[in-house]
């Protein structure tokens, strides 16, 4: 998890600073802003890295506290939820950016 933690150390402030300027704006202004390459890339990277970080952390918790069949099912569930949210997030960014 060290790599995702280091990446998040830089991505989260960039994400917050980038979106601080458009809080409260109209939908059209936000879509226009996100359609630029810089914000779209930062959003996409943040979505993927945050969910990978979540997945790794949740797997550590599952490994520590769940045994047997529940362990395998919990790992599958966490991975499925993470990849589903990545797909939805990236689709949403692509839809606004294109």
C-alpha positions as CSV (number, residue, x, y, z in Angstrom):
1,X,0.0,0.0,0.0
2,X,3.0,2.3,0.1
3,X,2.8,3.2,-3.5
4,X,-0.9,4.1,-3.5
5,X,-0.4,6.1,-0.2
6,X,2.4,8.1,-1.8
7,X,0.4,8.7,-5.0
8,X,-2.6,9.8,-2.9
9,X,-0.4,12.2,-0.9
10,X,0.0,14.2,-4.1
11,X,-3.3,13.4,-5.9
12,X,-5.7,14.3,-3.1
13,X,-4.5,17.9,-2.6
14,X,-4.4,18.4,-6.4
15,X,-7.9,17.0,-6.6
16,X,-9.1,19.3,-3.8
17,X,-7.4,22.4,-5.2
18,X,-8.7,21.7,-8.7
19,X,-12.3,21.4,-7.6
20,X,-12.3,24.1,-5.0
21,X,-12.6,26.6,-7.8
22,X,-15.7,25.1,-9.3
23,X,-17.7,24.3,-6.2
24,X,-21.1,25.9,-6.5
25,X,-20.9,26.5,-10.3
26,X,-23.6,25.5,-12.7
27,X,-23.6,22.0,-14.3
28,X,-22.5,23.4,-17.7
29,X,-19.5,25.1,-16.2
30,X,-18.4,21.9,-14.3
31,X,-18.8,19.8,-17.5
32,X,-16.8,22.3,-19.5
33,X,-14.1,22.3,-16.8
34,X,-13.9,18.5,-16.6
35,X,-13.8,18.2,-20.4
36,X,-10.3,19.7,-20.3
37,X,-7.5,17.1,-20.3
38,X,-5.9,18.1,-17.0
39,X,-8.9,17.8,-14.7
40,X,-10.1,14.6,-16.5
41,X,-6.7,12.9,-16.0
42,X,-6.5,14.0,-12.3
43,X,-10.1,12.8,-11.6
44,X,-9.5,9.5,-13.4
45,X,-6.2,8.8,-11.6
46,X,-7.7,9.7,-8.3
47,X,-10.7,7.3,-8.8
48,X,-8.4,4.4,-9.8
49,X,-5.8,5.0,-7.1
50,X,-8.3,5.6,-4.3
51,X,-10.1,2.4,-5.1
52,X,-6.9,0.4,-5.4
53,X,-5.9,1.7,-2.0
54,X,-9.3,0.8,-0.6
55,X,-9.1,-2.7,-2.1
56,X,-5.6,-3.3,-0.6
57,X,-6.7,-2.1,2.8
58,X,-9.9,-4.0,2.9
59,X,-8.0,-7.2,1.9
60,X,-5.7,-6.8,4.8
61,X,-8.7,-6.5,7.2
62,X,-10.4,-9.5,5.6
63,X,-7.2,-11.5,5.8
64,X,-6.9,-10.7,9.5
65,X,-10.5,-11.2,10.6
66,X,-12.3,-13.6,8.3
67,X,-11.6,-17.3,7.8
68,X,-12.8,-20.1,5.5
69,X,-15.4,-19.7,2.8
70,X,-16.3,-16.2,4.1
71,X,-12.7,-15.1,3.4
72,X,-12.9,-16.0,-0.2
73,X,-16.4,-14.5,-0.6
74,X,-15.4,-11.3,1.1
75,X,-12.3,-10.9,-1.1
76,X,-14.4,-11.5,-4.2
77,X,-17.0,-9.0,-3.0
78,X,-14.4,-6.3,-2.3
79,X,-12.7,-6.7,-5.6
80,X,-16.0,-6.7,-7.5
81,X,-17.2,-3.6,-5.8
82,X,-13.8,-1.8,-6.4
83,X,-13.7,-2.7,-10.1
84,X,-17.4,-1.8,-10.5
85,X,-16.8,1.6,-8.9
86,X,-13.7,2.2,-11.1
87,X,-15.7,1.4,-14.2
88,X,-18.6,3.6,-13.2
89,X,-16.3,6.5,-12.2
90,X,-14.2,6.3,-15.4
91,X,-17.3,6.0,-17.5
92,X,-18.7,9.1,-15.9
93,X,-15.5,11.1,-16.5
94,X,-15.3,9.9,-20.1
95,X,-19.0,10.8,-20.6
96,X,-18.4,14.3,-19.4
97,X,-15.1,14.8,-21.1
98,X,-16.1,13.7,-24.5
